[in-house]
């Protein structure tokens, strides 16, 4: 069920504040129908949908934190029957077991870890013609890798990028963040966040988290006034 803005059905209803009707969800949902597609991520989404017709066995999914890499990875892992691990879990003991399934998702591949094991994994995927999806926040050239062969292999792997969102996608992302927290907010709160928060996935997430925490701490409902108060303080602090 998609979030929607209520539409007044009579003149008196227009006097009521517009509410965003949000379905209740305890944890972030990573179902295909919950992924919001926009200009900044449509190429990445199309590549995930194109599996198994990828240009190679391994694919890099590159994007800023909070941009939906985990969500896209979960969609792919479900379709490919892939196991999911973090980069730190690639060790000499775990590698034989991790190579058992036909596909593997390695999240946060840019993080520091055993370079030898990652190199062995890439070789094994190529030899077995299995599939590997690696999520990361930047290109391998920025990972400070000490193994030239590993860097070369990663540089030659196909990569697809998620860019920072446009206004409409960012608006839908903010709505979904409130959905995931089981919060119902006035439509004006969304616009206040778009006006005052950093215009990025990470900025949207930080704004929603800040409002939720402040609301719980003060026992106040999240309103446009509260959003202006909390985010205005953040603006003032960041400009000092």
Secondary structure, DSSP 8 states (H G I E B T S, - for coil): ---EE----SGGGGGS--BEE----SS----GGG----TTTHHHHHHHHHTT--SSSEEEEEE-TTSSHHHHHHHHHHHHT-EEEEGGG--HHHHHHHTSSSEEEEESTTSS--HHHHHHHHHHHHHHT-EEEEEESS-GGGS--S-HHHHHHHHHSEEEEE----HHHHHHHHHHHHHHTT---BHHHHHHHHHHS-SSHHHHHHHHHHHHHHHHHHT----HHHHHHHHHHHHHHHH-
